[in-house]
Amino acid sequence: MPEPVSPATSDTGPEFSAVAETGAGARAGDGSPAVYAPSERTVPTRSADRAAYDHDTVHSILDAGYVCHLGFVRDGAPVVLPTLYGRVGSRLYLHGSTGSRPLRQARWTDPGLAVCVTVTHVDGLVLARSAFHHSLNYRSVVVHGIAHQVTDPEEKNAALDALVDQVLPGRAADSRPGNAKELAATAVIRLDLTEVSAKIRTGGPNDEPEDLALPHWSGVVPVTPTYGAPIPSDDLAPGIPLPAYLKNL
């Protein structure tokens, strides 16, 4: 949509639940895949054919990661911070210290904090015969909108669980929830997925016809994330088994 995300009017549970219901597999009224409406800010000026706006594509890219970059303006200058995120339906949640500048701005700035959140996965190094045509295979999502600090306790707890499970599904239920002191020191902001787009590149290099005979290797080097074997803490009590969610990494 052309304008930024409208500010939320309430932190109540019903509003949170209604938005959270929109997830993967969502369909429009005619049965077609639900899509985010393109806007001037979400339509790429280059390689627009790589853009996607359907919920399934956007959500799958978000669900495959847990590190995002949060961009905002502070004292007239742009700032970009790496941080963790969690998705619940059509909302993103980010957290940090209550003393964090962007989290405080999200609460006290009217109507909220204008932000841009990006998530990127690198899937391959694309090596062409010419330096100009080198590229990356990637999946990315860019979200524009107005971030608001979460003040409803129920929504805040659900958001923090989502942040933990975004990194490692199943971990939230297998750890102690935050106590009153920890929750008081933690701020959470939410960003509705309204003005959002995905962009994906796949395939090999796009060499110029006149370069095909050059004696340089050309192709793709796949890039995949891997996890090592879990290392138990030195003070882990004997007899505590490795959780199933770690065995399946």
C-alpha positions in Angstrom: 0.0 0.0 0.0 1.3 3.5 -0.8 1.4 4.9 2.7 3.3 3.4 5.8 1.6 0.9 8.1 -1.1 2.6 10.0 -0.4 2.9 13.7 -2.1 0.2 15.9 -4.9 1.6 17.9 -4.7 -0.9 20.7 -2.4 -3.4 22.4 -5.3 -5.7 23.3 -5.2 -9.5 22.9 -8.0 -9.7 20.3 -6.1 -7.4 17.9 -3.0 -9.5 18.4 -4.8 -12.8 17.8 -6.6 -11.6 14.7 -3.4 -10.5 12.9 -1.5 -13.6 14.1 -3.9 -15.9 12.2 -2.6 -14.8 8.8 0.1 -17.3 8.1 1.5 -19.6 5.4 -1.1 -20.9 3.0 -3.3 -17.9 3.4 -5.8 -17.4 0.6 -7.6 -14.4 -0.7 -11.4 -14.4 -1.0 -11.3 -15.9 -4.5 -9.1 -18.8 -3.3 -5.9 -17.4 -4.9 -2.7 -17.0 -2.7 -2.9 -13.9 -0.5 -0.5 -11.2 -1.5 0.9 -8.0 0.0 -0.1 -5.0 -2.2 3.0 -3.6 -4.0 3.9 0.0 -3.3 6.3 2.6 -4.7 8.8 1.5 -2.0 8.4 -2.2 -2.5 8.6 -2.5 -6.3 12.3 -2.8 -7.3 13.7 -0.4 -9.9 16.0 -3.1 -11.1 15.2 -6.8 -11.9 11.5 -6.3 -10.9 10.8 -9.8 -12.2 12.6 -11.2 -9.2 10.2 -9.6 -6.8 7.4 -11.6 -5.1 4.5 -10.4 -2.8 2.6 -13.5 -2.0 2.4 -14.4 1.7 3.8 -17.9 1.3 7.0 -16.7 -0.3 7.5 -13.8 2.1 6.8 -15.9 5.2 9.0 -18.8 4.1 12.0 -16.5 3.7 11.3 -14.9 7.1 10.8 -18.3 8.7 14.2 -19.6 7.3 16.2 -17.1 9.4 16.4 -15.2 12.6 18.8 -12.4 12.1 17.5 -9.1 10.5 18.8 -5.6 10.0 16.7 -2.8 11.5 17.1 0.6 9.9 15.8 3.8 11.3 16.8 7.5 11.5 18.4 8.8 14.6 19.3 12.5 15.0 18.9 13.0 11.3 21.3 10.2 10.3 20.5 6.6 9.2 21.3 3.8 11.6 21.2 0.0 10.8 21.4 -2.5 13.6 21.6 -6.3 13.3 19.2 -8.1 15.7 17.0 -11.1 16.2 13.4 -11.3 15.1 10.4 -13.5 15.3 7.3 -13.8 13.1 3.8 -14.4 14.4 1.3 -14.4 11.5 1.6 -11.1 9.7 3.7 -9.4 12.3 7.4 -9.2 13.1 8.7 -8.8 16.7 12.1 -7.5 17.7 13.4 -7.1 21.2 16.2 -5.4 23.1 17.0 -3.5 26.3 14.5 -1.0 27.6 17.4 1.5 27.3 17.8 0.8 23.6 17.3 4.0 21.5 15.1 2.6 18.8 12.9 0.7 21.2 12.4 3.8 23.3 11.6 5.8 20.2 9.0 3.2 19.1 7.1 3.9 22.3 7.4 7.6 22.7 7.5 8.8 19.1 4.1 9.7 17.6 2.7 7.7 15.7 5.6 5.3 16.2 9.1 4.7 14.8 9.5 4.6 11.0 11.7 1.6 10.2 12.9 -0.6 7.4 13.7 -4.3 8.3 15.6 -6.6 6.0 16.3 -10.3 6.0 18.7 -11.9 3.5 19.8 -15.5 2.8 22.8 -16.2 0.5 22.2 -19.4 -1.4 25.1 -19.3 -3.9 28.1 -17.5 -5.3 27.5 -16.9 -9.0 30.8 -16.8 -10.8 30.7 -15.4 -14.4 33.5 -15.1 -16.9 33.5 -11.4 -16.6 33.8 -9.5 -13.3 30.8 -7.4 -14.1 28.4 -10.4 -14.2 29.5 -11.9 -10.9 26.5 -12.1 -8.6 24.8 -14.0 -5.7 21.9 -16.3 -5.5 19.8 -15.1 -2.7 16.4 -14.8 -1.0 15.5 -11.5 0.7 12.6 -9.7 2.3 12.3 -5.9 2.9 9.6 -4.5 5.2 8.7 -0.9 5.6 6.4 0.4 8.3 5.8 2.0 11.7 7.1 0.0 14.7 5.3 0.2 18.0 6.5 -0.9 21.5 4.4 -3.8 22.8 2.9 -3.0 26.2 0.3 -5.7 26.6 1.8 -8.5 28.8 0.1 -11.4 27.0 1.3 -10.2 23.6 4.8 -9.4 25.0 5.2 -13.0 26.4 4.0 -14.5 23.2 6.4 -12.4 21.2 9.4 -13.4 23.4 8.5 -17.0 23.0 8.3 -16.5 19.2 11.7 -14.9 19.2 13.3 -17.9 21.0 11.5 -20.4 18.8 12.5 -18.4 15.6 16.1 -19.3 16.4 15.4 -22.9 17.5 11.8 -24.2 17.3 10.8 -25.9 20.5 13.3 -24.1 22.7 10.8 -21.7 24.3 8.9 -24.6 26.0 12.2 -26.1 27.1 13.6 -23.0 29.0 12.5 -20.9 32.0 10.3 -18.0 31.0 11.5 -14.5 31.9 10.8 -13.4 35.4 9.4 -10.0 36.4 12.9 -8.4 36.7 14.0 -9.7 33.3 10.7 -8.7 31.6 11.0 -5.2 33.0 14.4 -4.9 31.5 13.3 -6.1 28.1 11.4 -4.1 25.4 9.6 -5.6 22.4 8.5 -3.8 19.3 6.2 -5.1 16.6 6.0 -4.3 12.9 3.0 -5.3 10.8 3.8 -7.0 7.5 1.8 -4.7 5.3 4.3 -2.9 3.0 6.6 -5.8 2.2 8.2 -7.6 -0.7 10.5 -10.5 -1.4 13.3 -10.7 -4.0 14.9 -13.9 -5.2 17.7 -14.8 -7.6 18.4 -18.3 -8.7 20.3 -19.9 -11.5 23.7 -19.5 -13.1 25.7 -16.6 -14.5 24.5 -14.4 -17.3 27.6 -14.3 -19.4 27.8 -12.2 -22.6 27.8 -14.3 -25.8 31.2 -13.0 -26.7 32.6 -14.1 -23.4 31.6 -17.8 -23.6 34.9 -18.9 -25.2 37.0 -17.2 -22.5 39.2 -19.6 -20.5 37.6 -18.8 -17.1 35.6 -21.1 -14.9 32.0 -20.2 -14.7 29.2 -21.5 -12.5 27.6 -21.5 -9.1 29.1 -22.4 -5.7 26.2 -23.4 -3.4 26.1 -21.8 0.1 24.2 -23.6 2.8 24.2 -23.0 6.6 25.4 -25.8 8.8 25.4 -26.5 12.6 28.1 -28.3 14.5 27.5 -30.9 17.1 26.0 -29.3 20.3 28.6 -28.8 23.1 27.2 -29.2 26.6 27.8 -26.6 29.2 30.5 -27.4 31.7 28.0 -27.2 34.6 25.2 -29.2 32.9 23.8 -31.7 35.4 24.5 -35.3 34.6 21.7 -37.2 33.0 20.1 -34.3 31.1 19.7 -35.7 27.6 20.1 -33.8 24.3 16.7 -32.4 23.3 15.1 -33.8 20.1 15.1 -30.4 18.5 18.9 -30.3 18.7 19.2 -33.9 17.4 17.3 -32.8 14.3 19.4 -29.8 13.5 
